[in-house]
Amino acid sequence: MRFAFRALPAASGGVLTPRPVVDIALEGLPDAPMECLLDTGALRTRMSAELAPLAGIELSGVLTEQFYIGGLKTVGALARVGLTLADGTDEFSWDAPVWFCDPWPHPFGLAGLEGFLHYFLVTINAYDGYLDLQPQP
Amino acid sequence: MTVSGHQYDLDRWSVEAALQGVLPEPIQEHFVVINGRRWPPKQVLALVTGLDRADFTTHQARRALTRLGFSAARAASSSGHDPVASSAAGPLRPAVSGTAKWSESSVEALRPFIGLWVAVRGDEVLVAAPSAKEVVAWLAQHRQRAQSMFRVPDSEEAITGAAPQ
C-alpha cells in the first residue's frame, strides 16, 4: 500500500514541508479516516479524544496516563479499537491500542510503534515523497 | 432580481453574509464560488430567497448568482453519490505511482480552510467546519465518505511538536 506525502498550506503563505501521513479509520467512524503522522519516534499511537465519542468509543474507567507533548501537559485514555487502513485499492484492518488524548495540540493523530508500526513493514522514500506499507499478518 | 416570479433585492454582500455559519452541501455538478468555497447554486439561492428548491432550476440559480458577480463552473467529477456508489466508482485515494509527489492543487484547495477541520477526497475538500464533530455529522447527513479528515494547521508549531504552553 503506497501513500504519498501530504503537503499543507502555510498560514503565512507558501507550503509546509510534505510529511509522511496515513489515513486511519476508527471502527465506528469508517467515513472519516483520521490523518495520522507517521512518527517513528513515538511509542504510542495517539489521537484527539474528541474522536472517541464520534466513533462510539467509551473512555470512562479506562487506563489513563499523563504526559507532555510539545510542552503541553495532556491526559491519554487507552482503548483497544479496530483500525482500518486503505489506499483505495487494498485495505487492512487490525485491532490495536490507541491513546485518546485531551487536550490534543496537533491537527492530526500520531501513528507510533505500539498500535501502528508493529503491524506493518514500512519503507519511507522521502526523496520521492511516498511511503510503502506492507501489512504483517 | 426576479426569481420564479418573485422580486428580490440581492447583492453579493448580502449573499455572502447569508452563508456565514452554513456548510455547503455536496456538489452534484454545478457550483458557484462564494467566500472561497464551492456551493451548489440551488442551495444558495434557496437560502437567500426562502424559495423552495423545486421553484427554480440549477441553471436559473447559477445564472442569478453569476449576475451578482460570483464565478460558476462545473465540477470535474461528480461527488454527490452515496459511499457505496463512490467506492464502486473508483478508489477514494488516487493510485500513487513510483514517483509520487504531493500536488499543488491539493494545497491550494486547502488554503481557504486554515484552522478548520476538513474532510477531503483526492484534491476535493468535501466539507470544512470548526470541529471534527461537525465534519462527521455532515458526512453522515450527506452520505459521503472521506479519504481523510484533519485540521488544516494554522501555525507551523502545530505540526512540529512545539505546542502552546
Interface residues (C-beta under 8 A of the other chain):
Chain A: R2 F3 A4 F5 R6 A7 L8 P9 A10 A11 S12 V15 L16 P18 R19 V21 D23 L29 P30 D31 A32 P33 M34 E35 L37 S48 E50 L51 L54 I69 G70 G71 L72 A86 D87 G88 T89 P105 H106 P107 F108 D128 G129 Y130
Chain B: P83 G90 P91 L92 R93 P94 A95 V96 G98 T99 A100 K101 W102 E104 S106 V107 E108 L110 R111 I114 G115 A119 S131 A132 K133 V135 V136 L139 A140 Q144 R145 A146 Q147 S148 M149 F150 R151 V152 P153 D154 S155 E156 E157 A158 I159 T160 G161 A162 A163 P164 Q165
